[in-house]
Amino acid sequence: MKKTAFFIALIVGLASTASAQLPSKPFSLYIQGGASLPQEDFKDVYKLGYHGAGGLGISIFPKVEAVGRVSYHKHSLESVTSLLGDDSQVDVDGGDLTMLMYGANLKLNLGVLVTNPYLLAGYGWAKFDIEDMTFSASGVEHTQTFDSHTDNYWILGGGIEFSRTFIEGRYITFLEDDDDEVENDSKSKLITVSLGIKL
């Protein structure tokens, strides 16, 4: 009888310890937006842009979340002089870039005092759409159209949470398809800085 009581007490104690380690809220919703800063070859063609994103986090360990995320980015084309030179007599209209990005991240929460610093790493897929560009010179116009294309990407990042708000930075590297004759020599990278809320 004493052994039975001991084992019951042990099981109850282990169960209590395990439940105390699990997060009280297994799901979290993230909504954020901010600036998108092109880097390397990307910066030569497009200006500073903006983005909005939403994500759903699922706690898989006490300090680790798996986060599915969708984001929308928009960038305007750089000035004509920066692209074609100061002496260019060509006017360019259009050419805005939009990206729809889908990805999965692992989030490591490092919780310190009242804040929660965290680290991110992930992988995803991005769909690029470029607006038609119209070139005008000496009364002659030509419109160039572009097909949508997709690239994979990986990200590293981190941030800090303050109760229900957070600040986050991400470094994104696009993995261009080697079969893409236009893009295979480019080094497209993006830094994003976001403000967001956690629900």
C-alpha positions as CSV (number, residue, x, y, z in Angstrom):
1,M,0.0,0.0,0.0
2,K,2.8,2.4,0.9
3,K,4.5,1.6,-2.5
4,T,1.3,2.3,-4.4
5,A,0.8,5.6,-2.6
6,F,4.5,6.5,-3.3
7,F,4.1,5.8,-7.0
8,I,0.8,7.7,-7.2
9,A,2.5,10.7,-5.5
10,L,5.5,10.4,-7.9
11,I,3.3,10.4,-11.0
12,V,1.3,13.4,-9.8
13,G,4.5,15.3,-9.0
14,L,5.9,14.5,-12.5
15,A,2.7,15.5,-14.2
16,S,2.6,18.8,-12.2
17,T,6.2,19.5,-13.2
18,A,5.6,18.8,-16.9
19,S,2.4,20.9,-17.0
20,A,4.3,23.8,-15.3
21,Q,6.9,23.7,-18.1
22,L,4.4,23.9,-20.9
23,P,3.4,27.3,-22.2
24,S,0.0,28.5,-20.9
25,K,-1.0,29.6,-24.5
26,P,0.0,27.0,-27.2
27,F,-1.0,29.3,-30.1
28,S,0.0,32.9,-30.9
29,L,-1.0,35.2,-33.7
30,Y,1.5,37.7,-35.0
31,I,0.7,40.9,-37.0
32,Q,3.5,43.2,-38.1
33,G,4.6,45.8,-40.6
34,G,7.5,48.0,-41.4
35,A,10.4,48.9,-43.7
36,S,12.1,46.6,-46.3
37,L,15.6,47.6,-47.1
38,P,17.1,46.1,-50.4
39,Q,20.7,45.0,-50.2
40,E,23.5,44.3,-52.8
41,D,22.1,43.9,-56.4
42,F,18.6,44.3,-55.2
43,K,19.5,47.8,-53.9
44,D,20.8,48.9,-57.3
45,V,17.4,48.5,-58.9
46,Y,14.8,49.1,-56.2
47,K,14.2,51.7,-53.5
48,L,13.4,51.3,-49.8
49,G,10.0,49.6,-49.6
50,Y,7.5,48.5,-47.0
51,H,5.9,45.2,-45.9
52,G,3.0,43.8,-43.9
53,A,2.9,40.3,-42.5
54,G,0.9,37.8,-40.4
55,G,1.9,34.6,-38.7
56,L,0.6,31.8,-36.6
57,G,2.9,30.4,-33.9
58,I,2.6,26.9,-32.3
59,S,4.6,26.0,-29.2
60,I,6.4,22.8,-29.7
61,F,8.8,23.0,-26.7
62,P,8.7,25.3,-23.7
63,K,10.9,27.9,-25.4
64,V,10.5,27.0,-29.0
65,E,7.7,27.9,-31.5
66,A,7.1,26.9,-35.1
67,V,5.7,29.9,-36.9
68,G,4.0,29.9,-40.3
69,R,4.2,33.3,-41.9
70,V,2.8,35.2,-44.9
71,S,4.2,38.6,-45.9
72,Y,3.6,41.2,-48.7
73,H,6.4,43.5,-49.8
74,K,6.4,46.4,-52.3
75,H,9.3,48.4,-53.8
76,S,9.4,51.2,-56.3
77,L,12.0,51.3,-59.1
78,E,15.1,53.5,-58.5
79,S,15.4,56.8,-60.4
80,V,16.1,56.8,-64.1
81,T,19.4,58.6,-63.6
82,S,20.7,56.0,-61.1
83,L,19.8,53.2,-63.5
84,L,20.7,54.7,-66.9
85,G,23.1,57.5,-66.1
86,D,22.9,61.2,-65.7
87,D,22.9,61.8,-69.5
88,S,20.0,59.5,-70.2
89,Q,17.1,61.0,-72.3
90,V,14.8,58.1,-71.5
91,D,11.8,58.4,-69.2
92,V,10.7,55.2,-67.4
93,D,7.3,54.7,-65.9
94,G,6.1,51.7,-63.8
95,G,8.3,48.8,-62.8
96,D,7.2,48.5,-59.2
97,L,8.0,45.2,-57.6
98,T,5.6,43.3,-55.3
99,M,6.5,40.1,-53.5
100,L,4.3,37.6,-51.7
101,M,6.3,35.4,-49.4
102,Y,5.3,32.2,-47.6
103,G,7.6,30.7,-45.0
104,A,8.1,28.6,-41.9
105,N,10.4,29.7,-39.0
106,L,11.6,28.3,-35.8
107,K,11.5,30.9,-32.9
108,L,13.7,30.4,-29.9
109,N,12.4,32.5,-26.9
110,L,15.0,33.5,-24.5
111,G,12.7,35.3,-21.9
112,V,14.6,37.6,-19.6
113,L,12.7,39.5,-16.8
114,V,9.7,41.3,-18.3
115,T,11.0,41.1,-21.9
116,N,11.4,38.2,-24.3
117,P,14.4,38.4,-26.6
118,Y,14.2,35.8,-29.4
119,L,16.0,34.4,-32.4
120,L,14.6,33.2,-35.7
121,A,15.7,30.9,-38.5
122,G,13.5,29.8,-41.4
123,Y,13.0,28.9,-45.0
124,G,10.3,29.8,-47.6
125,W,9.1,30.6,-51.0
126,A,8.6,34.0,-52.7
127,K,6.5,35.1,-55.7
128,F,7.8,38.1,-57.6
129,D,5.6,40.3,-59.8
130,I,7.0,43.3,-61.7
131,E,4.7,46.0,-63.0
132,D,4.9,46.7,-66.8
133,M,7.5,49.3,-67.6
134,T,7.0,52.0,-70.2
135,F,10.2,53.6,-71.8
136,S,9.7,56.9,-73.6
137,A,12.4,58.7,-75.7
138,S,12.0,61.3,-78.5
139,G,8.3,60.7,-78.7
140,V,8.7,56.9,-79.1
141,E,7.3,54.6,-76.4
142,H,8.0,50.9,-75.7
143,T,6.3,48.8,-73.0
144,Q,8.1,45.9,-71.4
145,T,6.1,43.2,-69.7
146,F,7.5,40.7,-67.2
147,D,6.5,37.2,-66.2
148,S,6.0,36.3,-62.5
149,H,8.7,34.2,-61.1
150,T,9.4,32.4,-57.8
151,D,12.5,31.9,-55.7
152,N,13.2,30.1,-52.4
153,Y,14.8,32.1,-49.6
154,W,16.2,31.6,-46.1
155,I,16.1,34.0,-43.2
156,L,17.9,34.7,-40.0
157,G,16.6,37.2,-37.5
158,G,15.6,38.1,-34.0
159,G,13.7,40.6,-31.9
160,I,12.4,41.5,-28.5
161,E,8.8,41.3,-27.2
162,F,7.3,43.6,-24.6
163,S,4.2,42.0,-23.4
164,R,2.0,42.1,-26.5
165,T,4.2,44.3,-28.8
166,F,7.5,43.4,-30.4
167,I,10.3,44.8,-32.6
168,E,11.9,42.4,-35.1
169,G,14.7,42.4,-37.7
170,R,15.2,39.8,-40.5
171,Y,18.0,39.2,-42.9
172,I,16.6,37.4,-46.1
173,T,18.7,35.8,-48.8
174,F,16.9,34.8,-52.0
175,L,18.1,31.6,-53.7
176,E,17.8,32.4,-57.4
177,D,17.3,29.5,-59.8
178,D,20.5,28.7,-61.7
179,D,18.4,28.2,-64.8
180,D,17.2,31.8,-64.8
181,E,19.3,33.5,-67.4
182,V,18.5,37.0,-66.0
183,E,18.8,36.4,-62.3
184,N,21.4,33.7,-61.8
185,D,24.3,36.2,-61.3
186,S,22.5,38.4,-58.9
187,K,22.9,38.6,-55.1
188,S,19.4,39.6,-53.9
189,K,19.2,40.2,-50.2
190,L,16.7,42.1,-48.0
191,I,16.7,43.4,-44.5
192,T,13.3,44.0,-42.8
193,V,12.6,46.0,-39.7
194,S,9.1,45.5,-38.2
195,L,6.9,46.6,-35.4
196,G,4.1,44.3,-34.4
197,I,1.6,42.9,-32.0
198,K,1.2,39.4,-30.5
199,L,-2.3,38.1,-29.8
